Amino acid sequence: MVEETFEAPTPKAAFALAKEKYGHFSDLKLLRARQIKGRDGKLVAEITVAVPQEEYLASIGIDEEEALLDEVAQLRERLNRMREAAGIQLPSMAAVETVVSLLESKGLRREWLLQRLEPILGTGVAEDEQLLLSYLLEEIDEGLSIREEDLSRPQVMMMVGPTGVGKTTTIAKLAARYSYMLDRDYRVALINLDTWRAGAYEQLDNFARILHLAHYRATDVESFAQLLDELRDYDVILVDTAGISPYDTERLIQTIEFLKSVREREITTNLVVAATAKYEDIKEIYEHFSFINVESVIVTKFDETRRVGDLIAFLTEKHLPVSYLSTGQKVPDDLLPARKDRILEQFAGELDG
């Protein structure tokens, strides 16, 4: 697949351009959407879609044979670089391969690991498996980032993520925490943007009634903007969104419209992912939502797996901070502010196993 971008005044219009060009192709996949400055300095919407390579090449007048020759040339260049790198003394590589293979089997990416090891190749550390493992664990610790809890100013927090990851329950836990469990009782309101899933509003409304919190539904961008204006005196506004699969273009475009419609309020976006997800799935989910400038990650189902290497690989490679860890279904108890040691202890236990 090849990525191609389109620009227009709105995300819908940009996607319409993609559909106009590739409308005959049924599996057109929307990857990203963002707002950028156009050549005239005005803001425009830019979307990125994935299309089959042969479709893209045909659209620019290049056939597959030419593209294949170019790819072969690139592979030959990479092979030459690998041959140059093979000048490293081989005796030190046995321990490297053992440790890298171990961590790779736990979800970390070989390329990321080798990049971290490059400065010490050929040294005594690279010949000792225990020293190598300790070195890489320190690199993982440095690569992890935590977003500290800070309610010193009013917050509008939007939760995004795939279907079934636990966004609604996470919002209920956050609402209870902010309302009753901190140094003071913060004034919290809930807004539901999920107009797609049956019972989505009712589920959050049930939590709101139990917690005695204000709860509203926004069905379009106008009502969303109006609610944010009406709730401007609240300390925290938690926004629930529809779960979106990577192929659900219509819901994705709707979420973009909600976010881009409100300019008067700063909205922080939190990507909710499950600790049980594989690296490729987490990466695809992130790329799907990256148009909204994800600021932190909330990890759910942290208690349901000991294999967190995939999660760590994603967090360290994308440099995304973690804000909370959800460790069960109890509201509000099973939600903890993220800490590096909790994540690393889980990973160390995985290695011991």
BELGI-V506517 format. One record per residue. RES is the residue in three letters. PSI is psi in degrees with one decimal (NA if undefined). Layout:
BEGIN
res & psi
RES & PSI
RES & PSI
END
This chain:
BEGIN
res & psi
MET & 148.1
VAL & 140.2
GLU & 135.5
GLU & 141.7
THR & 151.2
PHE & 143.9
GLU & 144.2
ALA & 170.1
PRO & -31.9
THR & 158.8
PRO & -38.9
LYS & -42.6
ALA & -38.4
ALA & -41.8
PHE & -31.8
ALA & -35.5
LEU & -40.5
ALA & -42.0
LYS & -34.8
GLU & -38.6
LYS & -39.2
TYR & 28.4
GLY & -23.9
HIS & -12.5
PHE & 120.9
SER & -20.8
ASP & 41.9
LEU & 122.0
LYS & 124.9
LEU & 121.1
LEU & -49.5
ARG & 159.2
ALA & 139.8
ARG & 169.2
GLN & 128.5
ILE & 168.9
LYS & 127.8
GLY & -177.0
ARG & -26.8
ASP & 5.2
GLY & -6.7
LYS & 153.3
LEU & 135.0
VAL & 163.5
ALA & 135.4
GLU & 127.2
ILE & 153.0
THR & 128.6
VAL & 157.9
ALA & 128.8
VAL & 156.6
PRO & 143.8
GLN & -40.5
GLU & -32.2
GLU & -43.6
TYR & -46.2
LEU & -40.4
ALA & -34.8
SER & -21.7
ILE & 7.8
GLY & 25.7
ILE & 135.1
ASP & 170.1
GLU & -29.2
GLU & -42.7
GLU & -43.3
ALA & -38.3
LEU & -42.0
LEU & -40.5
ASP & -41.4
GLU & -40.3
VAL & -41.9
ALA & -40.1
GLN & -40.8
LEU & -38.7
ARG & -38.2
GLU & -42.0
ARG & -40.5
LEU & -39.6
ASN & -39.6
ARG & -38.9
MET & -37.1
ARG & -38.1
GLU & -40.0
ALA & -21.9
ALA & -4.4
GLY & -8.6
ILE & 142.7
GLN & 124.3
LEU & -32.3
PRO & -32.4
SER & -10.9
MET & -15.6
ALA & -47.3
ALA & -39.0
VAL & -47.2
GLU & -39.4
THR & -49.3
VAL & -43.9
VAL & -41.8
SER & -37.8
LEU & -51.0
LEU & -33.2
GLU & -37.8
SER & -19.4
LYS & 7.1
GLY & -17.0
LEU & 153.8
ARG & 132.6
ARG & -44.3
GLU & -44.0
TRP & -43.1
LEU & -45.6
LEU & -34.7
GLN & -40.9
ARG & -31.1
LEU & -15.7
GLU & -41.2
PRO & -21.0
ILE & 2.2
LEU & 136.0
GLY & -4.0
THR & 173.5
GLY & -31.5
VAL & -36.8
ALA & -8.9
GLU & -1.8
ASP & 117.0
GLU & -41.6
GLN & -41.9
LEU & -40.1
LEU & -44.9
LEU & -43.7
SER & -41.3
TYR & -46.3
LEU & -34.3
LEU & -36.2
GLU & -38.3
GLU & -39.1
ILE & -43.4
ASP & -43.4
GLU & -31.3
GLY & -24.1
LEU & 143.5
SER & 142.1
ILE & 135.2
ARG & 112.0
GLU & 146.6
GLU & 126.2
ASP & 108.9
LEU & 31.6
SER & -15.4
ARG & 160.6
PRO & 143.4
GLN & 139.8
VAL & 111.7
MET & 116.7
MET & 132.8
MET & 126.9
VAL & 156.8
GLY & 177.2
PRO & 167.8
THR & 137.3
GLY & 7.5
VAL & -16.9
GLY & 29.7
LYS & -46.4
THR & -44.8
THR & -37.8
THR & -41.0
ILE & -41.9
ALA & -40.8
LYS & -43.8
LEU & -42.4
ALA & -44.9
ALA & -40.5
ARG & -48.7
TYR & -31.8
SER & -35.3
TYR & -11.5
MET & -0.5
LEU & -166.5
ASP & -24.1
ARG & 163.4
ASP & 110.1
TYR & 149.0
ARG & 117.5
VAL & 138.2
ALA & 154.6
LEU & 138.9
ILE & 132.9
ASN & 122.4
LEU & -0.2
ASP & 92.3
THR & 7.2
TRP & -49.1
ARG & 130.5
ALA & 128.3
GLY & 2.8
ALA & -45.9
TYR & -42.4
GLU & -39.1
GLN & -48.3
LEU & -33.1
ASP & -35.4
ASN & -44.1
PHE & -42.0
ALA & -41.7
ARG & -40.0
ILE & -39.2
LEU & -2.7
HIS & 49.7
LEU & 151.9
ALA & 136.8
HIS & 132.2
TYR & 159.3
ARG & 131.5
ALA & 121.1
THR & -12.6
ASP & 174.0
VAL & -31.9
GLU & -45.8
SER & -31.7
PHE & -47.4
ALA & -39.3
GLN & -41.4
LEU & -43.1
LEU & -35.0
ASP & -43.0
GLU & -28.7
LEU & 20.5
ARG & -18.4
ASP & -2.8
TYR & 149.9
ASP & -41.2
VAL & 131.7
ILE & 119.6
LEU & 127.4
VAL & 121.8
ASP & 137.0
THR & 166.5
ALA & 139.3
GLY & 135.6
ILE & 128.4
SER & 160.0
PRO & -8.7
TYR & 7.7
ASP & 81.3
THR & -40.2
GLU & -44.2
ARG & -36.0
LEU & -46.6
ILE & -39.0
GLN & -41.6
THR & -39.3
ILE & -45.6
GLU & -40.6
PHE & -46.8
LEU & -43.9
LYS & -14.7
SER & -22.0
VAL & 109.4
ARG & -17.7
GLU & -22.9
ARG & 139.3
GLU & 126.4
ILE & 120.8
THR & 136.8
THR & 133.8
ASN & 119.3
LEU & 122.4
VAL & 118.1
VAL & 154.7
ALA & 138.6
ALA & -19.5
THR & -8.6
ALA & 150.8
LYS & 158.5
TYR & -48.3
GLU & -38.3
ASP & -43.9
ILE & -43.2
LYS & -42.8
GLU & -40.0
ILE & -46.1
TYR & -46.9
GLU & -31.9
HIS & -36.8
PHE & 2.0
SER & -17.1
PHE & -18.9
ILE & 13.6
ASN & 65.4
VAL & 128.7
GLU & -25.1
SER & 167.6
VAL & 136.1
ILE & 123.8
VAL & 120.6
THR & 167.3
LYS & 30.8
PHE & -22.5
ASP & -5.6
GLU & 2.2
THR & 152.2
ARG & -7.1
ARG & 92.2
VAL & 10.5
GLY & -38.4
ASP & -42.4
LEU & -45.7
ILE & -41.1
ALA & -44.8
PHE & -47.9
LEU & -41.3
THR & -35.5
GLU & -35.8
LYS & -6.2
HIS & 42.7
LEU & 130.4
PRO & 149.3
VAL & 135.6
SER & -40.7
TYR & 154.4
LEU & 125.9
SER & 125.3
THR & 18.2
GLY & -171.9
GLN & -9.1
LYS & 132.7
VAL & 123.6
PRO & 5.4
ASP & -37.7
ASP & 49.5
LEU & 124.0
LEU & 140.3
PRO & 137.3
ALA & 142.8
ARG & 143.4
LYS & -42.4
ASP & -32.1
ARG & -43.3
ILE & -43.1
LEU & -35.0
GLU & -39.7
GLN & -41.9
PHE & -39.7
ALA & -39.3
GLY & -35.6
GLU & -40.7
LEU & -41.3
ASP & -36.2
GLY & NA
END
